Amino acid sequence: EAQVTQNPRYLITVTGKKLTVTCSQNMNHEYMSWYRQDPGLGLRQIYYSMNVEVTDKGDVPEGYKVSRKEKRNFPLILESPSPNQTSLYFCASSPLWNEKLFFGSGTQLSVL
Amino acid sequence: DAKTTQPTSMDCAEGRAANLPCNHSTISGNEYVYWYRQIHSQGPQYIIHGLKNNETNEMASLIITEDRKSSTLILPHATLRDTAVYYCIVRVPEDVDSWGKLQFGAGTQVVVTP
């Protein structure tokens, strides 16, 4: 089944403890991106990747890192999480940058 | 800022058509209009997209004005399961370095009532 898989689905952590949210797609898509969603603010893009080894900042990249070492995976790294990064996170992919997006089920992150 | 403008919310009676407007006055000639919806806190779901011509699929119809500055998503027979936030998105890539950027905006909260 074609899908975008995020893990974990829920995560509770403490301030400063490094964490990684994984994202994997099995559709050979070139484009992948990360979003965060906060109440009343819609989805805001964190980072995106046009292809392997090509990543760039979205609208809210501060406090996050990403890597794209292989086509299928696009992990989101929080080196030192803070409470203001408590949010619902979504990963998405598309065949090319301007085609329809396929979204993962989301990761609810709470930073205490 | 988002490149589209949508009403914050709208109600629709079950079984009736829901018409969701979207303004995208800065759209460029080669940009598609995409519509997604998000049910509660699930991942957004693709609905439909179009360039110039009107489009229809099993979920909805998309009407794009001739000047392409606005569009309307039509849910022909709304059901309770269509209650969701609907996002209209366009990309305006004047700058090739921004091709991958995407802004969703706040969307329209649609509530379908019995």
Interface residues (C-beta under 8 A of the other chain):
Chain A: V4 Y31 S33 Y35 Q37 G40 L41 G42 L43 R44 Q45 Y48 S49 M50 D56 G58 D59 L88 F90 A92 W97 N98 K100 L101 F102 F103 G104 S105 G106 Q108
Chain B: A2 Y32 Y34 Y36 S41 Q42 G43 P44 Q45 Y46 H49 Y87 R91 D97 W99 G100 K101 L102 Q103 F104 G105 A106 G107
